[in-house]
Structure formats: C-alpha cells, structure tokens
Amino acid sequence: PYYVDLNQDLFLEASLHSSDRNLVLFVDTCVASPDPGNFKALTYELIRSGCVKDSTYTTLNSSYDGVARFSFSAFSFIHRYPSVYLQCELVVCRKNDYSSRCYQGCTSRFKRDVGS
C-alpha cells in the first residue's frame, strides 16, 4: 500500500519494456474503486477513453515515448472505505501511426438518433 493524505498529489508512471523504440504508450482509462475485486459497482473515473473525467487529473510529459506519466489528487470514497484501488488500461501503438488509438486522444461515443 501507498499511504497519502487527502488532496495530496499522486504521481504515477507506466513504462513499456521493449527493445522496439518505435512504440508509444497511451493511458486510455483509469478507474478507482474501494474494492480491488470490483471495478463495476462503486467506482470513480479519472480518465475514460482518453477523456479526462477528474479535474485534478494531469497528463505529464515524458522524454520517452514508452513512458506514460500522470498525476491526480488523492480522494476517498465518502470516508467509509480505508483504501482506494486503481485499475488502468493502457494502449501500445506504433510511433507516428496517427490512425492508431494512441493519437486519437479523447474518443467519446455518441448515441445515434434513430429518427421517427
């Protein structure tokens, strides 16, 4: 466990271990939950499909394409749960493949109008 105070800034880093230098890493989704085995019921979204959902979430620059860094402020789930767990989904893409998920940024799905 990593102990922090409420509203303390947390800094996270994910790194890709590969000899291929033409790969980039993208943080697609990060969800928090008080239950490490259930990320569906009581959850809090930091980022979803590349769209920032938490105002304290910040993408941090890295000098390496295979490293993704971000930060956010620590929070609790209504002071009833002693721990918060994170589950993040990252995407690996080819560098400079601008049609790949890594270069699309925020992708929110919109419902289609079925008309009359």
C-alpha positions, -999 to 999 in steps of 0.1 A, spaced: 0 0 0 9 36 -5 -3 60 22 -13 95 13 -33 124 27 -65 136 12 -59 160 -17 -22 151 -18 -9 150 -54 -1 114 -66 23 109 -95 21 77 -115 43 63 -143 38 33 -165 67 21 -187 68 -2 -217 98 -26 -216 106 -34 -252 136 -32 -274 114 -17 -302 119 21 -300 90 27 -324 63 21 -298 44 46 -278 23 42 -246 -11 59 -241 -33 60 -209 -68 52 -222 -88 46 -190 -81 47 -152 -109 39 -127 -107 39 -89 -127 16 -66 -128 9 -29 -130 -28 -38 -99 -43 -55 -121 -71 -70 -150 -50 -83 -144 -21 -107 -181 -20 -119 -202 -11 -88 -189 18 -68 -163 35 -90 -148 68 -98 -134 76 -132 -102 96 -136 -100 92 -174 -122 71 -197 -115 65 -234 -88 92 -233 -113 118 -219 -103 133 -186 -131 129 -161 -114 143 -129 -104 180 -128 -72 172 -109 -60 146 -135 -30 159 -154 -10 142 -182 27 147 -176 53 149 -203 80 123 -206 111 124 -228 105 87 -237 76 75 -259 74 42 -240 66 60 -207 32 74 -197 30 98 -167 1 113 -150 -10 128 -116 -42 134 -97 -52 144 -62 -59 117 -36 -95 113 -26 -116 89 -5 -149 72 -11 -172 90 13 -148 84 42 -163 49 46 -136 29 29 -100 28 41 -84 22 7 -87 32 -29 -76 9 -57 -67 19 -93 -72 -1 -125 -58 15 -156 -59 4 -193 -30 14 -215 -26 11 -252 6 4 -271 9 18 -306 34 23 -334 51 56 -332 38 81 -358 8 59 -367 -17 88 -365 -46 65 -372 -39 44 -341 -57 48 -308 -27 65 -292 -31 95 -314 -69 99 -313 -70 114 -278 -105 117 -263 -129 94 -280 -164 96 -266 -192 77 -282 -224 95 -290 -258 78 -293 -273 79 -328 -306 95 -333 -329 67 -346 -353 93 -360 -391 88 -363 
